Structures are given as structure tokens and as C-alpha cells.
Amino acid sequence: MAQLICENVSLGYDNKTILNNLSFSVNSGDYLCIVGENGSGKSTLMKTILGLNKPMSGEIFFGDNMKKGDIGYLPQQTDVQKNFPASVREIVLSGCQSRAGLRPFYNKHEKEMASDAMKRMRIEEFSKRCYRELSGGQQQRVLLARALCATQKMLLLDEPVSGLDPKVTAEMYELISGLNKEGITIIMISHDIDVAIREASHILHICEKPFFGTKEEYLASNLGSKFIEREDI
């Protein structure tokens, strides 16, 4: 069943269109990688799905009892965020804010969700550590655990391994793949076409004439073969 449907969506800012008439759908359990050139509109699309931006035209629908609040989001980190002076547990718990609403404290269920998310991301031992004292890979696992507290349905990940070394990158992809195998839908922006082909079930290539389909269809397409060939040079 489709959890997300984008229908003839056009995106842009300051009255400048950067993406025209994009249509695609994401089913429960899919692993969609979004690829394309820098500035093509990948992050803008993700923010529009989250409701942070409005489409210039077209519509975005949610199915399978999905709501915008059911989406976990891991954005690209800024230098300010990397130095945030809070404990790991506090940051992971903050992923439950949409559930807590105006309540001043987190309830037992929310605290259990945070503990479970830390276990799944293998960061229990860091729960009392200050976030800014952690390595880049550890911080990303904390933020992924935080995103898990917001959802058990869909995760939006914007370049989740940016700046990480190869070993930590591989570990992150293993964790993300594990979550997908548990049934969580993954929508991930990636600059690494090899990873997209290896990990994804579907690929959305944003360009003048966007492509959307399975990775097998992408590999067989002219756009996919040309892009892969160029990346390999």
C-alpha cells in the first residue's frame, strides 16, 4: 500500500522553479534512494514531503494511515548541532516531542521507546555522555535513534553518512538496511550511486527529465547507465 504519493509536484523558491511535474509513489517497506546533481532539488523535495516547504504546484498525499507526524527525519548536521550540549538520552528522547505535545514530562512508554531506539542503534553505553563529545559516526547513530522515536513507519535521511570514514559509513548503512528489513520505509538522499544500487529497492533520479522505478529498471535505463558510467570515470 502506498504510504506517500507525489503527484505532478513542482518545487522551487523565490519564484524560481527547480523541479517540474515530479510524480512518484512509495509503498510500505520500500527503500528509495534519491540521487542527482547538487542543486537539483533533492533536499528541497525532502523538506516539502515533511511539510516544511510548500510545493509550487501539484500535491503530496499520505496513505496507509500515514501522517506527516509519523515521519522520522535525519537532516544534514550543521556545526552548531554537532556541538549541542545535551546528553545522548535527552536528544534521543526529544524525538518523542510530537507525542508528548504540551506535557512537560515524557511518560513511561516514551522513555521505553527511547531506550529501545538506543539499543537498536547500539548506543546504550553513551546514554549519559554529552552529545558533543561523541565522534561523527556516534552522533549520527544518536540522531537516527532520535528519528526512530518519531516513527515506526517511515524515515527520511538526508546524506546520513556525509563526512564519515568508510568503516563507520558501512556500519551506518548496515543499521539503515536492518531498519528497512524490520519494515520501516526508507527514503534516503545519497550522492553515492554504488550504494543506491546496492541498498535501494527503488531509485528516484532528479534531473531535467526525472526517473523513478526499481533499481533494476534504473540500471536498464539510458539515464542510469550514463550516470553510472560517468561516476565510475
N, C-alpha and C positions, 0 to 999 in steps of 0.2 A: 504493500500500500504506500502511495506517495505521501511523504511527510512534508515535502517542500516542492512547490511549483512556481517557477518564474515564467511569466507569460508576456512576451513582447516588451521586455523591460529595457528602457534606455536610461543611462546613467551619465552624470556629469556634475559640474559645479561652475558657479559664476556664469551661468547661461552658456557654458561650453560643453557640448556633448562629447563624451569619450568612449561611449559604448552604445550601440544601436540595436534595438529589437532582439534582445537575447531571450531565448526560450530554452528551458531545460527542467527536468524534474529529478528529485532524489527520493528513492524509496527507503523504507526502514532497513537498516543493516548495510546500506551501500557504503563504499569508501571512495569518495570523489576527490580527485586531485585537480586543482585549478592551476594551470600553467599559462605562460605568456610573457611577453616582454615587460620590462619595467615601465610603469606608467600606463599600462594597457587597461587598468581599471579593476584589477583583482581585489585589492583591499577595499576599494570603493564598493564593489559588489558585496563583499562580506559585511561591511557596515550597513549596507542597505537591507540585507537579509535580517540583520539584528534590529532594524528599525531606527538606527542612529542617523541614517540619511533617508531621504525620500527619493523614489525613482522619478525621473523627469517625465516618463510615461510608462505605461504597462502596469502590471500588478504582480504581487507576490502573495501566494496563498499557502496556508498550512493545512495539512490533513493528518489523519491518524491521531486525532485528539491533541495535536501539537499546538503550542502557543509560543510566542516569542520568549516568554519567561522560562520555557523548557529547554532553551539552548544554552550550553556552556561555551564560553568564549575564551580563547587564549590569544591575546593580541601580541604584536611585536613589543618587546620591552624597550623602555626608554632608560637613559642613565639615571634619572630621578627614581624610577621604580626599582631599579637594581639596588638602590641604597635605602630602601624603605625600612625604617626602624621598628619592626614588629616581629613577633615570634612566628615561627612556621605554623604553629597551631592556630594562631589568630588569623593569619592570612588564609589558611585553608577554610576555617570556619566562616570567613566573610563571604564565601561562595553561597552560603545559606541565607544571605540577606533578603533575597526576594521572597523566601518562605517566611522569614521572621516578621516582615512588614514593620509595624510600629512597635513591636515588642522590644523592650530594652535588653533582653537576655535571650540567648539561644536555648532551646529546650533539649530534653534528653535525646530525642530522635535525631535532631540536627547535630548534636555532639557525636552521636554514634556514626552518623554519615561521614563526618569529618575524619573520625578515627579509621573508618573503613577505607576512605579515599587515600589516606596516608599509607595504610598497609598496601593497597594496590599499587601505589607509586613508589613503594619501598623507601619511605622517608620517615618512618616512625621514630627512628633514633634521633632525628633532627627536630622533633616536635617543640622542644623548649629553646632551640637555638634561634638566634636573631637571623632573620632572613638575609640581611646584607652581608653576613659573614660566610654565606654559602658560595660554592662555586657556581658557574653559569649553568651547568647541567643540573645541579641540585635545585637551583632556583626554578628552572623550567619544570621540573617534576612537582615542585610545590604549586606552581601556577596551574599545572594540569590537574592536580588533586583539587584545587580550588574550583576549577571549571566542572569537575565531576560532581561537586556538591550542588551545583546548579541544575544538573540534569542526569537522567539515566537514558536519554533518548538520542540527543544529537550534540556533537562537539564541533565547533568552528575553530580551526587552528591556523593562525597567520604566520607562516615561516617559523614553525616551532623549534627548529634546530639551528637557526641563524647564529653564527658565531661560535658554535660548539665544535670541539675536536672530533675526529672520526669515530673514536671509540664511544664517546658519550652520545654522538649522533645516532649510532647504531642502536644503543640502548633505548633512546627515546623512540625511535621507530618501532622497536620491539614492543614497548609499552603501549604505543598507539595501536599497533596491529592487534595486540591482546584485547584491548578495549573493544575494537571492532568485532573480534571473534565472539565477544560476550553479547553482541547485539546492538552496540551503540553505533549510530550512524556517524561517520567521519566526513567532514568537508575541510580539506586542507589546501592552503596555498603553498606551493613549492616551486623553487627555482631549479630543482634537480629532476630532470626528466627521467633519469635512470630509476630514481626512487619512485616516481609516479607510475612508471611501467611495472615495477616490481610489486609495489604495495597496493595500488588502487584497483578497484573494480571498474571504475568509470573515470573518464578524463574530460574536463572542460578546458579547451584551449581558447583563450580570449585573444582575438585579433580582429582585423577588418571583417573577415567572414568567420565567425566563431565555429568551433567544432564541439559537439557533445556526443558522447557514446561510450561504449565499453572500451577497455584498453585494447582489446583485440581489433575492434573497428578502427581505433585510432592508429594502431600500428600498420593497418592495411590502407590507411588514407594517404593521399598525397601530402597533406599538411603535416601529418605525423611523421612520415618518412623523411621529409625535407628538414623538419625541425630537429629530429634526432640526428640526422647526418651532420647538420651544422654544429650541433652541440658537441659532437664527437671530434670535430676538427681541432 
